[in-house]
């Protein structure tokens, strides 16, 4: 697998990279449910990393990664879920923002 380029990636490029990475690493057979549960786990790890950065208590036997690493894991699992369902994250974001633009924010 080619290393990621040293330039900003589009959402499409991220989704394509994750799809290829999952094939090469043997994760492509994981189900939607498995990937959703892993996304939830990684989201919890993001929360732990935020707690650590904010100097809040964290379970001393818990391994806490750097916030950037945990956010990257969330992005990978998000792309994985979207890929399994044929969702173009670029389009999904644009569509959702059209809805959000019509909402009143208080």
Buried (B, 14 or more C-beta within 10 A) or exposed (E): EEEEEEEEEEBEEBBBBBBEBBEEEEBBEBEEEEBBEBBEEBBEBBEBBBBBEEEEEBEEEEEBBEBEEBBEBBBBBBBBBBBBEEBBBEEEEEEEEEEEEEEEEE
